[in-house]
C-alpha cells in the first residue's frame, strides 16, 4: 500500500504494492475473463472487501471485554459503524464487498447517470436518493470507476442534505488522474482510495486503459 500526494492531499493506491488485489483487478480488466459476469461481479465484491479492511484501520476504536468459555478477552472494536453509500447500478457488487465487512452499517443509495448531449458532452443527473442521517457519521461512498470525478462530487453534494458527515471516504476500483484531481479540488476533506489509478480519459471520458463499462459487464448492456 503506497501513499502519494496530489495537490497536497494523501490518497491510497493498493496496486502500488504486491497483493492478491492485483490478481482480482487483472481479471476484471481482461477481455477474456469479462465474458463471465459472475466472475466479474465477484471480483468487484472481493476488492470491496479488501478496501473495507484497509479503511477500517482509519476508524476510531474502543476497548470491549468479551466473555469466552474460559475467561475474559480484551478486544478493540469500532466505536461506530460507517454509513455505506454507492452510486447505482455499477456500484452494487462493490458495495456488497464493503457490506460484508461492515455488516451492521446503515446504507445509502444514489441513482446518477451521465445525461449526454452528444457523444463527448454530458452532465450528471441524479434521479434517486435514499439515505439515513449522516450527521457526525463516517461516510464511505463507493463507485467502481472514478473517471471525471463529477458523479462522486454530485453524489456527495446530494448526500449532505442528510447531514454533515464527520469524515468522507471515496473508494473506487480504478480512478483516473483527472478524476482524483477533481475530487481533491472540489472535496478537499475527502479521503480517496483506489485499487489502481490510470493515466488518461478518452474523448468519451472513459478511463484508459480502464476496463470498459463496469455496469454493463456486471449486469448486461443497456439501451
N, C-alpha and C positions, 0 to 999 in steps of 0.2 A: 504494500500500500504506500503510495507516494503522494505527498502534498506538494502542490505548486501554486503559484500566485498569479492571478490575472487581475490587474488593476487593484493590487494590494489586498485581495480577498482570498483566503485559503479555500481550496476545494480538494476533494479526494477522488483519485482515479485508480480503480482497483487493478486494471490491466497493466499498470506500470510495474507490478510485482508478479512473479510467477505464482499462480494458484489455479485450482480447478475451475474457477470462474472463467478463465480464458478459454477452456475447452467448451464450456457451455455457450459462450459468445461465438466461438468459431463455428459451432454447429448452426447457430442462428443465422450467421452470415452466409453459410454455404447454400448455393442454389440446389445442391443435391439433397441436403437434409431438409430444406424448406418445403420439399414435396410432402412431408409428413407434418400436418398441422398439429397433431397431438404432441409430437416431439418438440415442435416449436413452442407451443404453449407451456409445456413442462419446463423447458429451459428458461423461459421468461420467469416462471414461478421460482425456479431454483435461484436465479440471480436476485430476485426479490428477497428471498430468504437470506442470501449472503449479505446484501446491503442492509437488511434489517438488523442483522447481527452486528455489523460494523457501526451503524448509527446508534445501536443500543449502548455502545461504550461511552457515548457522549451524554447520556441521560443522568439525572440525579438519582441517587440510591439511598436507601435506608436499611438499617440492620434489623432483621427479624430473627426470632428464635423458634426453631422448628422442633417439635417433639417426634423423635424416631422411636422404633420399638426398643431401642437400647439406651436412649438418653436424649440430650438436648443438643441440637446442632445450630450453629450460627450461619445465617445466610443473608447476603446482600440482594435486595430486590428493588426494582424501580419504584420511586415514590408515587408515580402516577403513570398510567398508560397514555401514549400519544393518541392523537386523532389521525387516522389514516385516510387520506383523500386521493382520488385518482381521476384522471380525465378519460371519459368513455370514448370509444369502446376498447381501443387497443390496450388500455392500461389494466384491464380486468385480471388477466393471469399474473401480471407483475404485482398488482395489488394483493392478490391472493398469497403470494410468497411472503409479503410483509405481514399479512393477517395470520399466517401460520405461526409466526413467531410472536407477534403482539396480539395474542389470541383473545384478549379481553378489551381490545381497543374499540372505541367508537369510530364510525366511518362516515365519510363524506364523498359525494359523487358530483362531478361536473360534466355536463354534456356540452362540449365545444367542438367546433369544426371550422375548417377553412372555407370561408364564403368567397368563392372565386369570382372575379370579374372577367378574367381571362386566364390563360394558361400560366402566366407568370405573376399575376397580381391578385392579392386576396386580403381580406381582413378576417379577424377571428370573431365568430358569432357564438354566443352561449345561449342555449335554449332550455337547459335543465340544471337545477342546483338543489342539492339536498345535503344538509349538514347539521350536526349538533352545535351547541355553543362552543366557540373556540377561545373564549376569553381566558387568558393566562394558561393556555394549554400548549403542548408541543404539537405542531402540525407537521406531518410528513406528507408531502404531495408527490405523487408518482405518475410518471408518463414515460413509456419506454424510449421515446425518441425526443430529444431536446434539439430541435432544428433551429428555428429563428429565435426561440425563447418567448415568442409573443403569446402562445397558448398558455404557458405556465404563468406568465405575468398576468394575463387576463383572469386565469383561474384564481390566483391569489387575491386579486382585487375584489372578485365576487365573494370569495370565502370570507374575507374580512368583514363582510356585512354581518357575520355571525359572531363577531368579537375579535379582539386583537390577540393573536397567539403570543405566548411567551418566547417562542422561537419557531423558525420555519426551516425545514429541511426539504430540498428539492432533489429528487432521486430519479435518474434515468439510466437506461442500459447503454445507449450511445448518445453522446452530445456532440454538437459542433462547436468549434472555437467561437463562431459568431453567436451562437445561442448562449454559451456561457458568458460571454462578454455582455450580452444584452441583459441577462438576469442580474449580473453583478452591477450593471449600471442602473437598472430600474428597481431592483430589490436588493440593495446593498447589505442588508442584515441577514439575508438568507444563506444557509449553508448548502453548497452544491455537491452532489455525489453522482458519480458516473462509473460504469464499468469501463468505458473507453471514450476517448474524445477524438473525433475525426476532424480533418483539417478544413474541409470546404463544404459548401452547398452548391447544388447545380442551379440552373435557371429557374426550375420549378420549386426551389427551396427544399429539396430533399437532401439529406446528409450523404456525402460521398466519402468513402465507398459505401458506408452505411450497411443496410440490409434490405432495403425496399420498404414497402408499406406494411408495418407491423400488424395493423388491424386486419388487413386482407389476408396476411399469411396465417394469422391466428384463427380467423373466423370465416374466411372466404371473401371473394371480391364483392363490391357493392356497385349499384347503378349510380 
